[in-house]
């Protein structure tokens, strides 16, 4: 009985993606967020890790410097045509507008998931770390 109670009470950390009342879970500890920049029309990539109850932006990749580019990161060597910048910034949550035009994607665990296909065009996602019960972990909607 104690073992059953333990499994009913245990909570596991996930990265939750919420849109229009629907919640999707990412069980991996890290993910890549990418989109097509609205002005430059080039792909941007950001790399996040789950760090306790926070999301940590660890790195960003972009083609050119311009408005909105972080200025406090460390430039890393690269030869893939992207500027690689190390960032160390924590967020309680991310609020993200997605669209087919921007091709907003998540990559994790060898999978690629188009967020824009899970929401209305120009819909929003709230991304945060949550602790969910084991039964939600096993039976919930995953990305």
N, CA and C atoms as a LAMMPS dump frame, in Angstrom:
ITEM: TIMESTEP
0
ITEM: NUMBER OF ATOMS
429
ITEM: BOX BOUNDS ff ff ff
-5.0000000000000000e+02 5.0000000000000000e+02
-5.0000000000000000e+02 5.0000000000000000e+02
-5.0000000000000000e+02 5.0000000000000000e+02
ITEM: ATOMS id mol type element x y z
1 1 1 N 0.821 -1.192 0
2 1 2 C 0 0 0
3 1 3 C 0.868 1.261 0
4 2 1 N 1.96 1.222 0.779
5 2 2 C 2.855 2.387 0.847
6 2 3 C 3.501 2.653 -0.511
7 3 1 N 3.815 1.585 -1.234
8 3 2 C 4.424 1.747 -2.555
9 3 3 C 3.43 2.402 -3.508
10 4 1 N 2.179 1.985 -3.471
11 4 2 C 1.146 2.583 -4.312
12 4 3 C 0.966 4.055 -3.973
13 5 1 N 0.929 4.377 -2.7
14 5 2 C 0.794 5.768 -2.264
15 5 3 C 1.984 6.596 -2.747
16 6 1 N 3.179 6.022 -2.675
17 6 2 C 4.378 6.712 -3.154
18 6 3 C 4.229 7.075 -4.629
19 7 1 N 3.779 6.116 -5.445
20 7 2 C 3.64 6.372 -6.88
21 7 3 C 2.515 7.355 -7.188
22 8 1 N 1.506 7.424 -6.334
23 8 2 C 0.427 8.387 -6.535
24 8 3 C 0.859 9.805 -6.183
25 9 1 N 1.799 9.943 -5.271
26 9 2 C 2.209 11.263 -4.8
27 9 3 C 3.439 11.817 -5.509
28 10 1 N 4.204 10.957 -6.14
29 10 2 C 5.447 11.42 -6.763
30 10 3 C 5.139 12.363 -7.931
31 11 1 N 5.936 13.409 -8.029
32 11 2 C 5.816 14.352 -9.146
33 11 3 C 7.156 14.424 -9.865
34 12 1 N 7.083 14.541 -11.18
35 12 2 C 8.283 14.566 -12.012
36 12 3 C 8.358 15.882 -12.777
37 13 1 N 9.576 16.396 -12.978
38 13 2 C 9.714 17.667 -13.703
39 13 3 C 9.596 17.465 -15.213
40 14 1 N 8.878 18.389 -15.852
41 14 2 C 8.749 18.407 -17.309
42 14 3 C 8.782 19.857 -17.758
43 15 1 N 8.972 20.049 -19.038
44 15 2 C 8.81 21.377 -19.626
45 15 3 C 7.426 21.375 -20.256
46 16 1 N 6.561 22.272 -19.782
47 16 2 C 5.169 22.322 -20.234
48 16 3 C 4.999 23.412 -21.283
49 17 1 N 4.265 23.084 -22.327
50 17 2 C 3.912 24.013 -23.403
51 17 3 C 2.395 24.13 -23.38
52 18 1 N 1.881 25.299 -23.019
53 18 2 C 0.438 25.483 -22.896
54 18 3 C -0.063 26.47 -23.941
55 19 1 N -1.131 26.068 -24.646
56 19 2 C -1.764 26.932 -25.636
57 19 3 C -3.26 26.673 -25.635
58 20 1 N -4.045 27.708 -25.587
59 20 2 C -5.513 27.601 -25.65
60 20 3 C -6.067 26.498 -24.753
61 21 1 N -5.561 26.404 -23.532
62 21 2 C -6.062 25.415 -22.589
63 21 3 C -5.519 24.014 -22.784
64 22 1 N -4.765 23.776 -23.829
65 22 2 C -4.133 22.475 -24.045
66 22 3 C -2.714 22.514 -23.51
67 23 1 N -2.288 21.394 -22.935
68 23 2 C -0.948 21.321 -22.374
69 23 3 C -0.221 20.132 -22.989
70 24 1 N 1.006 20.398 -23.413
71 24 2 C 1.882 19.368 -23.959
72 24 3 C 3.128 19.327 -23.089
73 25 1 N 3.686 18.12 -22.916
74 25 2 C 4.846 17.966 -22.051
75 25 3 C 6.061 17.517 -22.848
76 26 1 N 7.179 18.103 -22.506
77 26 2 C 8.464 17.696 -23.054
78 26 3 C 9.228 17.059 -21.902
79 27 1 N 9.539 15.787 -22.037
80 27 2 C 10.184 15.065 -20.944
81 27 3 C 11.695 15.265 -20.927
82 28 1 N 12.258 15.676 -22.059
83 28 2 C 13.699 15.931 -22.116
84 28 3 C 14.053 17.128 -21.234
85 29 1 N 15.315 17.212 -20.856
86 29 2 C 15.783 18.309 -20.009
87 29 3 C 16.225 19.522 -20.811
88 30 1 N 16.308 19.394 -22.128
89 30 2 C 16.783 20.499 -22.961
90 30 3 C 16.031 20.487 -24.288
91 31 1 N 15.95 21.665 -24.908
92 31 2 C 15.322 21.762 -26.222
93 31 3 C 15.904 22.933 -26.992
94 32 1 N 15.727 22.86 -28.303
95 32 2 C 16.103 23.953 -29.203
96 32 3 C 14.818 24.588 -29.71
97 33 1 N 14.751 25.894 -29.656
98 33 2 C 13.636 26.661 -30.198
99 33 3 C 14.154 27.386 -31.43
100 34 1 N 13.477 27.228 -32.565
101 34 2 C 13.934 27.917 -33.778
102 34 3 C 12.755 28.577 -34.472
103 35 1 N 13.054 29.611 -35.243
104 35 2 C 12.041 30.339 -36.002
105 35 3 C 12.73 31.139 -37.092
106 36 1 N 11.945 31.625 -38.038
107 36 2 C 12.442 32.5 -39.094
108 36 3 C 12.223 33.937 -38.635
109 37 1 N 13.299 34.699 -38.545
110 37 2 C 13.229 36.089 -38.082
111 37 3 C 12.388 36.91 -39.054
112 38 1 N 11.498 37.744 -38.522
113 38 2 C 10.535 38.467 -39.366
114 38 3 C 11.177 39.535 -40.245
115 39 1 N 12.31 40.085 -39.84
116 39 2 C 12.965 41.129 -40.626
117 39 3 C 14.048 40.533 -41.516
118 40 1 N 14.927 39.746 -40.917
119 40 2 C 16.067 39.2 -41.656
120 40 3 C 15.709 38.023 -42.555
121 41 1 N 14.582 37.373 -42.272
122 41 2 C 14.15 36.181 -43.018
123 41 3 C 15.189 35.069 -42.942
124 42 1 N 15.868 35.004 -41.808
125 42 2 C 16.877 33.973 -41.544
126 42 3 C 16.47 33.185 -40.302
127 43 1 N 16.915 31.944 -40.229
128 43 2 C 16.616 31.113 -39.071
129 43 3 C 17.388 31.593 -37.844
130 44 1 N 16.709 31.619 -36.711
131 44 2 C 17.314 31.874 -35.402
132 44 3 C 17.097 30.629 -34.557
133 45 1 N 18.059 30.327 -33.704
134 45 2 C 17.964 29.162 -32.823
135 45 3 C 18.349 29.573 -31.406
136 46 1 N 17.579 29.093 -30.455
137 46 2 C 17.912 29.296 -29.044
138 46 3 C 17.894 27.938 -28.364
139 47 1 N 18.796 27.76 -27.411
140 47 2 C 18.953 26.487 -26.721
141 47 3 C 18.66 26.683 -25.24
142 48 1 N 17.715 25.895 -24.74
143 48 2 C 17.253 26.01 -23.358
144 48 3 C 17.464 24.698 -22.622
145 49 1 N 17.693 24.817 -21.307
146 49 2 C 17.785 23.657 -20.43
147 49 3 C 16.863 23.872 -19.245
148 50 1 N 16.312 22.766 -18.756
149 50 2 C 15.538 22.817 -17.514
150 50 3 C 16.54 22.864 -16.371
151 51 1 N 16.41 23.847 -15.501
152 51 2 C 17.34 24.04 -14.388
153 51 3 C 16.512 24.282 -13.13
154 52 1 N 16.212 23.196 -12.414
155 52 2 C 15.31 23.322 -11.271
156 52 3 C 13.935 23.726 -11.775
157 53 1 N 13.411 24.832 -11.257
158 53 2 C 12.098 25.317 -11.696
159 53 3 C 12.212 26.405 -12.76
160 54 1 N 13.402 26.598 -13.269
161 54 2 C 13.649 27.656 -14.25
162 54 3 C 14.024 27.053 -15.605
163 55 1 N 13.871 27.869 -16.635
164 55 2 C 14.408 27.566 -17.958
165 55 3 C 15.65 28.42 -18.139
166 56 1 N 16.737 27.814 -18.545
167 56 2 C 17.992 28.535 -18.728
168 56 3 C 18.327 28.59 -20.219
169 57 1 N 18.418 29.812 -20.747
170 57 2 C 18.882 30.02 -22.119
171 57 3 C 20.398 29.901 -22.082
172 58 1 N 20.94 28.906 -22.788
173 58 2 C 22.382 28.647 -22.724
174 58 3 C 23.135 29.168 -23.936
175 59 1 N 22.452 29.192 -25.086
176 59 2 C 23.147 29.577 -26.316
177 59 3 C 22.128 30.04 -27.349
178 60 1 N 22.567 30.904 -28.249
179 60 2 C 21.74 31.331 -29.375
180 60 3 C 22.589 31.335 -30.639
181 61 1 N 21.965 31.03 -31.768
182 61 2 C 22.639 31.035 -33.074
183 61 3 C 21.84 31.927 -34.012
184 62 1 N 22.51 32.811 -34.702
185 62 2 C 21.855 33.715 -35.653
186 62 3 C 22.854 34.054 -36.742
187 63 1 N 22.36 34.598 -37.845
188 63 2 C 23.231 34.876 -38.999
189 63 3 C 23.917 36.234 -38.907
190 64 1 N 23.198 37.273 -38.484
191 64 2 C 23.77 38.623 -38.458
192 64 3 C 23.336 39.361 -37.204
193 65 1 N 24.138 40.326 -36.8
194 65 2 C 23.782 41.18 -35.672
195 65 3 C 22.743 42.194 -36.129
196 66 1 N 21.817 42.526 -35.247
197 66 2 C 20.794 43.519 -35.554
198 66 3 C 19.959 43.782 -34.317
199 67 1 N 18.828 44.419 -34.51
200 67 2 C 17.945 44.752 -33.395
201 67 3 C 17.507 43.478 -32.677
202 68 1 N 17.556 43.512 -31.372
203 68 2 C 17.114 42.386 -30.567
204 68 3 C 18.169 41.342 -30.287
205 69 1 N 19.345 41.482 -30.864
206 69 2 C 20.411 40.51 -30.625
207 69 3 C 21.036 40.797 -29.266
208 70 1 N 21.193 39.767 -28.428
209 70 2 C 21.83 39.998 -27.131
210 70 3 C 23.222 40.597 -27.303
211 71 1 N 23.571 41.502 -26.414
212 71 2 C 24.889 42.137 -26.512
213 71 3 C 25.808 41.707 -25.378
214 72 1 N 25.301 40.896 -24.459
215 72 2 C 26.106 40.54 -23.292
216 72 3 C 26.596 39.098 -23.317
217 73 1 N 26.46 38.408 -24.439
218 73 2 C 26.909 37.031 -24.527
219 73 3 C 28.344 36.927 -24.992
220 74 1 N 28.864 35.717 -24.944
221 74 2 C 30.22 35.424 -25.397
222 74 3 C 30.15 34.755 -26.761
223 75 1 N 30.832 35.323 -27.74
224 75 2 C 30.853 34.741 -29.086
225 75 3 C 31.699 33.469 -29.062
226 76 1 N 31.169 32.407 -29.641
227 76 2 C 31.852 31.119 -29.7
228 76 3 C 32.31 30.844 -31.129
229 77 1 N 33.415 30.117 -31.29
230 77 2 C 33.871 29.782 -32.644
231 77 3 C 32.838 28.903 -33.357
232 78 1 N 32.639 29.144 -34.642
233 78 2 C 31.729 28.308 -35.433
234 78 3 C 32.109 28.423 -36.906
235 79 1 N 31.725 27.412 -37.67
236 79 2 C 32.004 27.439 -39.106
237 79 3 C 30.775 27.021 -39.915
238 80 1 N 29.586 27.2 -39.341
239 80 2 C 28.359 26.788 -40.019
240 80 3 C 27.556 27.956 -40.591
241 81 1 N 28.162 29.153 -40.622
242 81 2 C 27.466 30.315 -41.158
243 81 3 C 26.632 31.06 -40.141
244 82 1 N 26.55 30.532 -38.925
245 82 2 C 25.815 31.184 -37.851
246 82 3 C 26.792 31.788 -36.851
247 83 1 N 26.397 32.882 -36.242
248 83 2 C 27.109 33.409 -35.082
249 83 3 C 26.591 32.612 -33.891
250 84 1 N 27.488 32.004 -33.131
251 84 2 C 27.115 31.253 -31.932
252 84 3 C 27.455 32.125 -30.729
253 85 1 N 26.479 32.304 -29.853
254 85 2 C 26.707 33.14 -28.681
255 85 3 C 26.282 32.383 -27.426
256 86 1 N 27.195 32.291 -26.466
257 86 2 C 26.874 31.686 -25.175
258 86 3 C 26.113 32.72 -24.35
259 87 1 N 25.007 32.28 -23.799
260 87 2 C 24.156 33.12 -22.962
261 87 3 C 23.932 32.348 -21.666
262 88 1 N 23.748 33.024 -20.592
263 88 2 C 23.402 32.368 -19.335
264 88 3 C 22.309 33.21 -18.684
265 89 1 N 21.076 32.933 -19.092
266 89 2 C 19.96 33.747 -18.619
267 89 3 C 18.816 32.824 -18.205
268 90 1 N 18.257 33.081 -17.032
269 90 2 C 17.165 32.267 -16.513
270 90 3 C 15.814 32.935 -16.748
271 91 1 N 14.812 32.082 -16.971
272 91 2 C 13.438 32.542 -17.15
273 91 3 C 12.501 31.652 -16.341
274 92 1 N 11.525 32.255 -15.677
275 92 2 C 10.476 31.465 -15.032
276 92 3 C 9.562 30.862 -16.083
277 93 1 N 9.334 31.624 -17.151
278 93 2 C 8.501 31.15 -18.244
279 93 3 C 8.843 31.92 -19.507
280 94 1 N 8.48 31.336 -20.622
281 94 2 C 8.601 32 -21.919
282 94 3 C 7.195 32.153 -22.47
283 95 1 N 6.9 33.298 -23.03
284 95 2 C 5.631 33.527 -23.713
285 95 3 C 5.958 33.751 -25.172
286 96 1 N 5.455 32.88 -26.009
287 96 2 C 5.896 32.787 -27.39
288 96 3 C 4.706 32.837 -28.341
289 97 1 N 4.769 33.705 -29.323
290 97 2 C 3.784 33.733 -30.4
291 97 3 C 4.33 32.902 -31.552
292 98 1 N 3.5 32.006 -32.073
293 98 2 C 3.94 31.105 -33.139
294 98 3 C 3.131 31.359 -34.407
295 99 1 N 3.747 31.051 -35.54
296 99 2 C 3.025 31.172 -36.807
297 99 3 C 3.666 30.275 -37.853
298 100 1 N 2.869 29.923 -38.839
299 100 2 C 3.406 29.141 -39.95
300 100 3 C 4.436 29.966 -40.714
301 101 1 N 4.206 31.264 -40.796
302 101 2 C 5.139 32.161 -41.474
303 101 3 C 6.524 32.128 -40.817
304 102 1 N 6.549 32.111 -39.482
305 102 2 C 7.82 32.094 -38.744
306 102 3 C 8.386 30.684 -38.596
307 103 1 N 7.578 29.661 -38.929
308 103 2 C 8.042 28.268 -38.846
309 103 3 C 8.595 27.938 -37.453
310 104 1 N 7.875 28.305 -36.411
311 104 2 C 8.323 28.108 -35.031
312 104 3 C 8.4 26.614 -34.715
313 105 1 N 9.603 26.143 -34.336
314 105 2 C 9.856 24.717 -34.124
315 105 3 C 10.524 24.469 -32.777
316 106 1 N 10.296 23.272 -32.27
317 106 2 C 11.014 22.748 -31.111
318 106 3 C 11.748 21.501 -31.587
319 107 1 N 13.004 21.368 -31.174
320 107 2 C 13.766 20.148 -31.442
321 107 3 C 14.268 19.615 -30.103
322 108 1 N 14.029 18.322 -29.891
323 108 2 C 14.488 17.682 -28.653
324 108 3 C 14.477 16.174 -28.855
325 109 1 N 15.433 15.51 -28.271
326 109 2 C 15.465 14.055 -28.327
327 109 3 C 15.443 13.487 -29.732
328 110 1 N 16.051 14.204 -30.686
329 110 2 C 16.084 13.734 -32.06
330 110 3 C 14.786 13.955 -32.826
331 111 1 N 13.832 14.644 -32.204
332 111 2 C 12.546 14.921 -32.852
333 111 3 C 12.431 16.4 -33.182
334 112 1 N 11.631 16.687 -34.192
335 112 2 C 11.357 18.063 -34.597
336 112 3 C 9.843 18.258 -34.548
337 113 1 N 9.392 19.269 -33.779
338 113 2 C 7.965 19.481 -33.592
339 113 3 C 7.577 20.899 -33.988
340 114 1 N 6.749 21.055 -35.027
341 114 2 C 6.313 22.395 -35.431
342 114 3 C 5.234 22.919 -34.479
343 115 1 N 5.594 23.852 -33.614
344 115 2 C 4.622 24.4 -32.664
345 115 3 C 3.468 25.08 -33.376
346 116 1 N 3.743 25.674 -34.529
347 116 2 C 2.697 26.395 -35.251
348 116 3 C 1.57 25.469 -35.711
349 117 1 N 1.813 24.166 -35.758
350 117 2 C 0.75 23.234 -36.154
351 117 3 C -0.134 22.845 -34.969
352 118 1 N 0.257 23.232 -33.758
353 118 2 C -0.508 22.895 -32.556
354 118 3 C -1.356 24.052 -32.047
355 119 1 N -1.273 25.2 -32.702
356 119 2 C -1.999 26.389 -32.247
357 119 3 C -2.541 27.135 -33.457
358 120 1 N -3.442 28.053 -33.195
359 120 2 C -3.92 28.948 -34.245
360 120 3 C -2.739 29.763 -34.767
361 121 1 N -2.83 30.218 -36.021
362 121 2 C -1.78 31.081 -36.554
363 121 3 C -1.701 32.341 -35.693
364 122 1 N -0.534 32.667 -35.243
365 122 2 C -0.248 33.765 -34.315
366 122 3 C -0.851 33.512 -32.934
367 123 1 N -1.022 32.235 -32.618
368 123 2 C -1.418 31.846 -31.274
369 123 3 C -0.217 31.921 -30.351
370 124 1 N -0.463 31.769 -29.059
371 124 2 C 0.626 31.892 -28.088
372 124 3 C 0.825 30.591 -27.314
373 125 1 N 2.05 30.406 -26.897
374 125 2 C 2.429 29.321 -26.002
375 125 3 C 3.047 29.925 -24.755
376 126 1 N 2.726 29.34 -23.626
377 126 2 C 3.419 29.634 -22.37
378 126 3 C 4.267 28.397 -22.093
379 127 1 N 5.576 28.596 -21.964
380 127 2 C 6.512 27.494 -21.75
381 127 3 C 7.111 27.655 -20.36
382 128 1 N 7.017 26.603 -19.542
383 128 2 C 7.523 26.69 -18.172
384 128 3 C 7.857 25.291 -17.662
385 129 1 N 8.548 25.251 -16.538
386 129 2 C 8.833 23.985 -15.869
387 129 3 C 7.676 23.699 -14.919
388 130 1 N 7.167 22.485 -14.979
389 130 2 C 6.106 22.054 -14.072
390 130 3 C 6.492 20.711 -13.484
391 131 1 N 5.936 20.433 -12.322
392 131 2 C 6.084 19.126 -11.698
393 131 3 C 4.72 18.457 -11.769
394 132 1 N 4.654 17.329 -12.461
395 132 2 C 3.367 16.678 -12.687
396 132 3 C 3.363 15.285 -12.067
397 133 1 N 2.167 14.813 -11.744
398 133 2 C 2.018 13.477 -11.176
399 133 3 C 2.444 12.423 -12.192
400 134 1 N 2.88 11.315 -11.668
401 134 2 C 3.378 10.22 -12.492
402 134 3 C 2.358 9.803 -13.552
403 135 1 N 1.059 9.755 -13.2
404 135 2 C 0.06 9.324 -14.18
405 135 3 C -0.082 10.333 -15.319
406 136 1 N 0.122 11.619 -15.046
407 136 2 C 0.125 12.61 -16.124
408 136 3 C 1.39 12.48 -16.971
409 137 1 N 2.484 12.133 -16.315
410 137 2 C 3.754 11.948 -17.018
411 137 3 C 3.632 10.805 -18.021
412 138 1 N 2.998 9.728 -17.597
413 138 2 C 2.858 8.549 -18.452
414 138 3 C 1.765 8.757 -19.501
415 139 1 N 0.647 9.367 -19.113
416 139 2 C -0.499 9.456 -20.011
417 139 3 C -0.738 10.803 -20.658
418 140 1 N 0.085 11.811 -20.346
419 140 2 C -0.14 13.151 -20.887
420 140 3 C 0.284 13.281 -22.34
421 141 1 N -0.119 14.377 -22.95
422 141 2 C 0.27 14.668 -24.335
423 141 3 C 1.72 15.128 -24.351
424 142 1 N 2.536 14.447 -25.122
425 142 2 C 3.957 14.797 -25.178
426 142 3 C 4.307 15.387 -26.535
427 143 1 N 5.343 16.181 -26.526
428 143 2 C 5.882 16.723 -27.772
429 143 3 C 6.989 15.803 -28.246
